[in-house]
Amino acid sequence: MKHVLALDQGTSSSRSIVFDELGRVVAMAQRELTQHFPQPGWVEHDADEIWATQLDTARQALAQSGLQAGDIAAIGI
């Protein structure tokens, strides 16, 4: 059975969700993201932090599900 890994990038967190072939959630991991406010009305994020938190949550979700990278048929971003 193949699974799908979804990477969700929000304003305040990075999240990874593993779905099975029926669309059921198998595992999910989330990490908060630092928000920087350089001036009123502006929000900035560190690209390296986005990458690091996405990679970390993807690894966590795979570990929670007991799956290997080869079990993932597709990645949705």
Secondary structure as GFF3:
##gff-version 3
##sequence-region A 1 77
A	DSSP	beta_strand	3	9	.	.	.	ID=ss1
A	DSSP	beta_strand	13	19	.	.	.	ID=ss2
A	DSSP	beta_strand	25	32	.	.	.	ID=ss3
A	DSSP	alpha_helix	47	65	.	.	.	ID=ss4
A	DSSP	three_ten_helix	69	71	.	.	.	ID=ss5
A	DSSP	beta_strand	72	76	.	.	.	ID=ss6
###
